[in-house]
Every structure is written in structure tokens, then in C-alpha cells.
Amino acid sequence: MTPDTDAPLPENSGAAGGEMPPKPPPLDLVDDQLRLSTSQGQEQEPVLISGEGFGPRHDAGSIAFNGVPAHVVTWSNQNILTFVPYGATSGALVVLTKRGQSFSADFTVLPGVYEPPDQT
């Protein structure tokens, strides 16, 4: 059985004329691809930010909770660990990379200061 030669090729298949498929555009994080371990928390509560394209090192960018800078504990291309800073208010949690990319997600700051669970 032979395939129908008049059937349209899938978009970007690259099979027509032996051409290679076009390269996808560079990966840019968009807001809906930014994942947070929690979308709300108290001051000093840890927040894990996940995605792709943040950059490989902790000095690859900065984080702010509604304009209040946050301390970076760890930073990798896929994950950033930070804490809700003192004085933060509800609004945008923004990740800014040194390449000039900006990613954000809504974050609600709850009243009080986070106390880690007792480990004893």
C-alpha cells in the first residue's frame, strides 16, 4: 500500500524537497510557564520558582515581590529558591534575568511571619 502523494504534509515537517524543518524560536518563558511552589505565603516563607531559561548561576538575575527585592538562596536554569522578603506586599512576583527577560506570576503575601515546622 502506498501513501497518498497528494496528502498535505504536516506543518514544519521538512519532508518537501528534502529541506530541513525550520528551527524553533529561542525558548522564552511566558507567565503561564512560570510555576511556583505556592502562590501565597508569609514573610520569610520559602518559595520555589520553576521554569526554564533563568540562566545557570545565582548572579544570572534578580527576584522581587511586588517591587521588594528578594534574597536568592539557589538559582539554576530551571529552579530558583527564594524567601518572601520582609515588607513584601501582594502583587507580581517578578524574575528578571541578565538577558533582560522578565517573567511574573501573581503572589499573595499573607499576614504574619513564617515559622518553619518544628523538626523535633
N, CA, C and O atoms as a DFTB+ gen file, in Angstrom:
480 C
 N C O
     1  1       0.843      -1.176       0.000
     2  2       0.000       0.000       0.000
     3  2       0.891       1.242       0.000
     4  3       1.809       1.337       0.814
     5  1       0.640       2.175      -0.881
     6  2       1.440       3.390      -0.965
     7  2       0.663       4.563      -0.393
     8  3      -0.559       4.621      -0.528
     9  1       1.359       5.501       0.245
    10  2       0.653       6.652       0.795
    11  2       0.155       7.569      -0.299
    12  3       0.723       7.600      -1.391
    13  1      -0.879       8.302      -0.027
    14  2      -1.444       9.259      -0.955
    15  2      -0.447      10.400      -1.131
    16  3      -0.182      11.142      -0.186
    17  1       0.100      10.542      -2.322
    18  2       1.127      11.556      -2.554
    19  2       0.563      12.960      -2.606
    20  3       1.330      13.922      -2.546
    21  1      -0.750      13.117      -2.716
    22  2      -1.358      14.436      -2.726
    23  2      -1.756      14.908      -1.335
    24  3      -2.236      16.029      -1.171
    25  1      -1.560      14.062      -0.341
    26  2      -1.930      14.447       1.023
    27  2      -1.003      15.558       1.499
    28  3       0.200      15.513       1.239
    29  1      -1.553      16.564       2.199
    30  2      -0.685      17.649       2.687
    31  2       0.278      17.142       3.752
    32  3      -0.048      16.270       4.558
    33  1       1.460      17.712       3.726
    34  2       2.453      17.361       4.735
    35  2       2.140      18.113       6.020
    36  3       1.622      19.229       5.979
    37  1       2.451      17.508       7.159
    38  2       2.266      18.251       8.409
    39  2       3.112      19.517       8.394
    40  3       4.206      19.533       7.829
    41  1       2.606      20.570       9.011
    42  2       3.333      21.830       9.065
    43  2       4.706      21.615       9.688
    44  3       4.832      20.887      10.673
    45  1       5.743      22.245       9.119
    46  2       7.126      22.144       9.581
    47  2       7.680      20.724       9.508
    48  3       8.619      20.391      10.232
    49  1       7.101      19.871       8.628
    50  2       7.604      18.510       8.543
    51  2       8.965      18.456       7.880
    52  3       9.766      17.568       8.173
    53  1       9.235      19.402       6.984
    54  2      10.533      19.460       6.335
    55  2      10.718      18.391       5.286
    56  3      11.800      18.291       4.709
    57  1       9.704      17.584       5.014
    58  2       9.855      16.482       4.076
    59  2       9.797      16.941       2.631
    60  3      10.295      16.239       1.752
    61  1       9.217      18.072       2.362
    62  2       9.099      18.542       0.988
    63  2      10.458      18.965       0.457
    64  3      11.135      19.804       1.053
    65  1      10.847      18.388      -0.651
    66  2      12.086      18.778      -1.315
    67  2      13.337      18.496      -0.500
    68  3      14.384      19.074      -0.792
    69  1      13.279      17.644       0.497
    70  2      14.451      17.294       1.294
    71  2      14.936      18.402       2.205
    72  3      16.046      18.327       2.732
    73  1      14.123      19.432       2.400
    74  2      14.537      20.543       3.252
    75  2      14.454      20.157       4.719
    76  3      13.627      19.336       5.117
    77  1      15.314      20.757       5.505
    78  2      15.267      20.556       6.950
    79  2      14.156      21.418       7.521
    80  3      13.896      22.509       7.013
    81  1      13.491      20.939       8.581
    82  2      12.452      21.773       9.193
    83  2      13.072      23.018       9.808
    84  3      14.225      22.990      10.236
    85  1      12.317      24.107       9.855
    86  2      12.872      25.325      10.462
    87  2      13.124      25.102      11.947
    88  3      12.422      24.334      12.603
    89  1      14.144      25.790      12.464
    90  2      14.438      25.699      13.890
    91  2      13.363      26.441      14.660
    92  3      12.881      27.484      14.219
    93  1      12.983      25.894      15.829
    94  2      12.000      26.617      16.636
    95  2      12.616      27.911      17.164
    96  3      13.838      28.020      17.265
    97  1      11.783      28.881      17.499
    98  2      12.330      30.125      18.052
    99  2      12.989      29.853      19.389
   100  3      12.685      28.842      20.023
   101  1      13.890      30.729      19.844
   102  2      14.511      30.530      21.151
   103  2      13.449      30.442      22.233
   104  3      12.416      31.107      22.164
   105  1      13.719      29.609      23.238
   106  2      12.761      29.424      24.321
   107  2      12.703      30.669      25.184
   108  3      13.714      31.107      25.735
   109  1      11.528      31.227      25.296
   110  2      11.283      32.348      26.187
   111  2      10.218      31.905      27.172
   112  3       9.176      31.387      26.773
   113  1      10.473      32.104      28.448
   114  2       9.451      31.798      29.424
   115  2       8.321      32.798      29.283
   116  3       8.548      33.989      29.073
   117  1       7.135      32.311      29.399
   118  2       5.986      33.195      29.462
   119  2       5.307      32.960      30.791
   120  3       5.534      31.942      31.446
   121  1       4.471      33.908      31.188
   122  2       3.896      33.855      32.519
   123  2       3.248      32.529      32.852
   124  3       3.377      32.056      33.981
   125  1       2.541      31.902      31.890
   126  2       1.852      30.666      32.214
   127  2       2.803      29.484      32.330
   128  3       2.362      28.391      32.686
   129  1       4.079      29.657      32.046
   130  2       5.057      28.586      32.202
   131  2       5.876      28.750      33.490
   132  3       6.698      27.893      33.812
   133  1       5.663      29.810      34.200
   134  2       6.348      30.046      35.471
   135  2       5.538      29.338      36.550
   136  3       4.357      29.630      36.738
   137  1       6.175      28.405      37.259
   138  2       5.475      27.640      38.277
   139  2       6.043      27.978      39.649
   140  3       7.258      28.087      39.817
   141  1       5.161      28.142      40.626
   142  2       5.562      28.464      41.988
   143  2       5.170      27.319      42.907
   144  3       4.147      26.669      42.694
   145  1       5.994      27.068      43.945
   146  2       5.642      26.041      44.920
   147  2       4.407      26.453      45.701
   148  3       3.675      25.596      46.195
   149  1       4.166      27.734      45.819
   150  2       2.971      28.282      46.445
   151  2       2.709      29.657      45.859
   152  3       3.646      30.382      45.525
   153  1       1.444      30.017      45.735
   154  2       1.111      31.340      45.192
   155  2       0.779      32.323      46.301
   156  3       0.365      33.452      46.038
   157  1       0.964      31.887      47.553
   158  2       0.745      32.778      48.687
   159  2       1.629      32.337      49.840
   160  3       1.949      31.157      49.979
   161  1       2.017      33.295      50.659
   162  2       2.853      32.949      51.794
   163  2       3.147      34.159      52.658
   164  3       2.902      35.301      52.270
   165  1       3.674      33.882      53.828
   166  2       4.051      34.923      54.777
   167  2       5.481      35.364      54.540
   168  3       6.242      34.695      53.841
   169  1       5.843      36.504      55.131
   170  2       7.235      36.945      55.062
   171  2       8.133      35.826      55.574
   172  3       7.818      35.159      56.559
   173  1       9.236      35.637      54.900
   174  2      10.269      34.638      55.208
   175  2       9.861      33.210      54.872
   176  3      10.576      32.275      55.232
   177  1       8.737      33.013      54.195
   178  2       8.353      31.674      53.752
   179  2       9.117      31.332      52.474
   180  3       9.227      32.169      51.577
   181  1       9.653      30.097      52.381
   182  2      10.376      29.728      51.163
   183  2       9.434      29.571      49.973
   184  3       8.303      29.106      50.115
   185  1       9.922      29.968      48.796
   186  2       9.171      29.838      47.552
   187  2      10.122      29.275      46.498
   188  3      11.189      29.835      46.243
   189  1       9.717      28.157      45.889
   190  2      10.481      27.574      44.794
   191  2       9.832      28.000      43.485
   192  3       8.643      27.771      43.266
   193  1      10.617      28.617      42.626
   194  2      10.153      29.084      41.317
   195  2      10.739      28.132      40.281
   196  3      11.953      27.931      40.241
   197  1       9.888      27.546      39.446
   198  2      10.345      26.585      38.433
   199  2       9.971      27.060      37.044
   200  3       8.966      27.745      36.855
   201  1      10.781      26.691      36.085
   202  2      10.558      27.038      34.691
   203  2      11.777      26.639      33.888
   204  3      12.465      25.680      34.238
   205  1      12.051      27.353      32.826
   206  2      13.242      27.117      32.018
   207  2      13.776      28.443      31.512
   208  3      13.016      29.376      31.250
   209  1      15.089      28.515      31.377
   210  2      15.699      29.691      30.781
   211  2      16.070      30.795      31.745
   212  3      16.259      31.938      31.330
   213  1      16.180      30.472      33.047
   214  2      16.539      31.509      34.015
   215  2      18.008      31.910      33.921
   216  3      18.369      33.033      34.271
   217  1      18.847      31.008      33.455
   218  2      20.292      31.228      33.452
   219  2      20.933      30.290      34.463
   220  3      20.266      29.850      35.399
   221  1      22.201      29.978      34.295
   222  2      22.824      28.920      35.090
   223  2      23.278      29.288      36.499
   224  3      23.502      28.392      37.312
   225  1      23.422      30.566      36.814
   226  2      24.021      30.912      38.111
   227  2      23.161      31.887      38.883
   228  3      22.280      32.542      38.326
   229  1      23.433      31.973      40.179
   230  2      22.651      32.864      41.040
   231  2      22.790      34.333      40.653
   232  3      21.905      35.136      40.947
   233  1      23.873      34.685      40.008
   234  2      24.020      36.084      39.597
   235  2      23.437      36.329      38.202
   236  3      23.733      37.336      37.559
   237  1      22.590      35.373      37.742
   238  2      22.001      35.490      36.411
   239  2      20.788      36.412      36.379
   240  3      20.215      36.643      35.314
   241  1      20.394      36.938      37.528
   242  2      19.245      37.824      37.528
   243  2      18.819      38.201      38.935
   244  3      19.587      38.079      39.889
   245  1      17.574      38.663      39.046
   246  2      17.059      39.092      40.344
   247  2      15.587      38.734      40.461
   248  3      14.920      38.416      39.477
   249  1      15.097      38.796      41.710
   250  2      13.704      38.476      42.005
   251  2      13.148      39.587      42.881
   252  3      13.848      40.119      43.743
   253  1      11.883      39.935      42.657
   254  2      11.215      40.918      43.511
   255  2       9.760      40.504      43.713
   256  3       9.109      39.982      42.809
   257  1       9.277      40.751      44.918
   258  2       7.875      40.525      45.248
   259  2       7.197      41.892      45.271
   260  3       7.370      42.661      46.217
   261  1       6.435      42.185      44.240
   262  2       5.743      43.470      44.102
   263  2       6.710      44.641      44.314
   264  3       6.382      45.621      44.982
   265  1       7.907      44.514      43.730
   266  2       8.907      45.578      43.776
   267  2       9.898      45.482      44.920
   268  3      10.875      46.231      44.941
   269  1       9.678      44.578      45.879
   270  2      10.600      44.417      47.008
   271  2      11.608      43.320      46.655
   272  3      11.210      42.172      46.456
   273  1      12.908      43.647      46.573
   274  2      13.912      42.643      46.203
   275  2      13.939      41.480      47.192
   276  3      13.764      41.659      48.397
   277  1      14.162      40.285      46.649
   278  2      14.219      39.075      47.462
   279  2      15.610      38.464      47.392
   280  3      16.289      38.561      46.369
   281  1      16.028      37.840      48.477
   282  2      17.303      37.143      48.542
   283  2      17.193      35.818      47.784
   284  3      16.231      35.073      47.968
   285  1      18.170      35.531      46.942
   286  2      18.215      34.269      46.209
   287  2      19.043      33.273      47.014
   288  3      20.202      33.535      47.336
   289  1      18.441      32.132      47.335
   290  2      19.156      31.067      48.054
   291  2      19.898      30.195      47.057
   292  3      21.101      29.975      47.196
   293  1      19.187      29.697      46.051
   294  2      19.806      28.924      44.970
   295  2      19.167      29.344      43.652
   296  3      18.004      29.746      43.610
   297  1      19.948      29.244      42.573
   298  2      19.486      29.641      41.242
   299  2      20.082      28.667      40.234
   300  3      21.294      28.448      40.222
   301  1      19.239      28.084      39.394
   302  2      19.713      27.272      38.273
   303  2      18.870      27.644      37.061
   304  3      17.967      28.474      37.160
   305  1      19.157      27.044      35.942
   306  2      18.418      27.352      34.727
   307  2      16.936      26.988      34.849
   308  3      16.095      27.581      34.174
   309  1      16.609      26.000      35.721
   310  2      15.226      25.548      35.853
   311  2      14.566      25.892      37.191
   312  3      13.337      25.904      37.270
   313  1      15.335      26.171      38.238
   314  2      14.757      26.387      39.566
   315  2      15.447      27.525      40.307
   316  3      16.660      27.715      40.216
   317  1      14.629      28.276      41.046
   318  2      15.147      29.340      41.903
   319  2      14.483      29.175      43.261
   320  3      13.263      29.035      43.348
   321  1      15.285      29.190      44.320
   322  2      14.743      29.153      45.674
   323  2      14.974      30.505      46.312
   324  3      16.089      31.027      46.311
   325  1      13.898      31.072      46.860
   326  2      13.959      32.377      47.500
   327  2      13.041      32.362      48.708
   328  3      12.397      31.352      48.992
   329  1      12.978      33.467      49.414
   330  2      12.069      33.646      50.540
   331  2      11.268      34.912      50.317
   332  3      11.766      35.868      49.722
   333  1      10.024      34.929      50.791
   334  2       9.229      36.154      50.725
   335  2       9.946      37.184      51.596
   336  3      10.148      36.940      52.786
   337  1      10.335      38.327      51.033
   338  2      11.109      39.297      51.812
   339  2      10.239      40.078      52.806
   340  3       9.032      40.233      52.618
   341  1      10.885      40.557      53.855
   342  2      10.196      41.453      54.783
   343  2       9.728      42.679      54.018
   344  3      10.452      43.203      53.171
   345  1       8.525      43.133      54.313
   346  2       7.992      44.329      53.664
   347  2       7.310      44.067      52.340
   348  3       6.803      45.000      51.716
   349  1       7.284      42.804      51.888
   350  2       6.629      42.491      50.612
   351  2       5.119      42.641      50.746
   352  3       4.549      42.412      51.812
   353  1       4.487      43.027      49.650
   354  2       3.033      43.116      49.591
   355  2       2.546      42.276      48.421
   356  3       3.322      41.916      47.537
   357  1       1.272      41.971      48.423
   358  2       0.694      41.165      47.344
   359  2       0.835      41.878      46.007
   360  3       0.751      43.103      45.925
   361  1       1.049      41.094      44.977
   362  2       1.203      41.630      43.625
   363  2       2.042      40.682      42.795
   364  3       1.984      39.465      42.972
   365  1       2.810      41.238      41.904
   366  2       3.601      40.433      40.974
   367  2       4.913      39.958      41.603
   368  3       5.672      40.750      42.162
   369  1       5.160      38.663      41.503
   370  2       6.475      38.108      41.795
   371  2       7.192      38.116      40.448
   372  3       6.746      37.465      39.504
   373  1       8.295      38.845      40.358
   374  2       8.969      39.041      39.073
   375  2      10.372      38.451      39.108
   376  3      11.139      38.696      40.039
   377  1      10.693      37.672      38.086
   378  2      12.045      37.168      37.863
   379  2      12.602      37.941      36.674
   380  3      12.012      37.937      35.594
   381  1      13.731      38.599      36.872
   382  2      14.381      39.347      35.804
   383  2      15.744      38.718      35.567
   384  3      16.568      38.645      36.478
   385  1      15.981      38.260      34.333
   386  2      17.270      37.650      34.018
   387  2      18.228      38.705      33.489
   388  3      17.809      39.786      33.074
   389  1      19.511      38.387      33.505
   390  2      20.522      39.318      32.976
   391  2      20.375      39.509      31.476
   392  3      20.867      40.490      30.919
   393  1      19.694      38.564      30.815
   394  2      19.464      38.703      29.373
   395  2      18.319      39.663      29.092
   396  3      17.977      39.915      27.936
   397  1      17.718      40.208      30.177
   398  2      16.661      41.178      30.005
   399  2      15.267      40.581      29.953
   400  3      14.294      41.307      29.750
   401  1      15.152      39.261      30.135
   402  2      13.836      38.642      30.138
   403  2      13.179      38.861      31.492
   404  3      13.833      38.811      32.534
   405  1      11.900      39.100      31.456
   406  2      11.149      39.318      32.684
   407  2       9.965      38.368      32.700
   408  3       9.206      38.294      31.733
   409  1       9.810      37.644      33.793
   410  2       8.728      36.689      33.957
   411  2       8.021      37.006      35.257
   412  3       8.665      37.368      36.242
   413  1       6.700      36.876      35.274
   414  2       5.996      37.212      36.506
   415  2       4.830      36.277      36.759
   416  3       4.319      35.622      35.850
   417  1       4.425      36.233      38.017
   418  2       3.264      35.471      38.453
   419  2       2.651      36.218      39.627
   420  3       3.358      36.905      40.365
   421  1       1.359      36.090      39.801
   422  2       0.695      36.726      40.934
   423  2       1.074      36.016      42.225
   424  3       1.155      34.789      42.270
   425  1       1.306      36.800      43.278
   426  2       1.655      36.241      44.583
   427  2       0.940      37.045      45.659
   428  3       0.935      38.275      45.639
   429  1       0.338      36.323      46.600
   430  2      -0.367      36.958      47.708
   431  2       0.467      36.819      48.974
   432  3       0.820      35.710      49.375
   433  1       0.780      37.954      49.602
   434  2       1.520      37.933      50.866
   435  2       0.501      37.898      51.997
   436  3      -0.358      38.772      52.111
   437  1       0.617      36.867      52.829
   438  2      -0.287      36.682      53.960
   439  2       0.253      37.401      55.188
   440  3       1.460      37.619      55.294
   441  1      -0.622      37.771      56.117
   442  2      -0.154      38.439      57.339
   443  2       0.712      37.507      58.184
   444  3       0.555      36.286      58.151
   445  1       1.620      38.107      58.935
   446  2       2.470      37.339      59.838
   447  2       3.810      36.991      59.222
   448  3       4.076      37.273      58.054
   449  1       4.649      36.367      60.042
   450  2       5.976      35.930      59.617
   451  2       6.011      34.412      59.699
   452  3       5.598      33.823      60.698
   453  1       6.507      33.790      58.644
   454  2       6.577      32.332      58.555
   455  2       7.479      31.756      59.646
   456  3       8.565      32.267      59.915
   457  1       7.003      30.689      60.257
   458  2       7.813      29.934      61.211
   459  2       7.901      28.510      60.689
   460  3       6.874      27.856      60.504
   461  1       9.116      28.019      60.449
   462  2       9.249      26.650      59.925
   463  2       8.679      25.648      60.914
   464  3       8.685      25.895      62.120
   465  1       8.190      24.523      60.419
   466  2       7.680      23.480      61.306
   467  2       8.777      22.991      62.244
   468  3       9.951      22.961      61.875
   469  1       8.395      22.614      63.441
   470  2       9.325      22.066      64.417
   471  2       9.846      20.718      63.928
   472  3       9.051      19.823      63.640
   473  1      11.138      20.558      63.830
   474  2      11.758      19.342      63.304
   475  2      12.050      18.310      64.389
   476  3      12.667      17.285      64.098
   477  1      11.628      18.546      65.621
   478  2      11.935      17.585      66.695
   479  2      10.867      16.549      66.836
   480  3      10.969      15.668      67.690
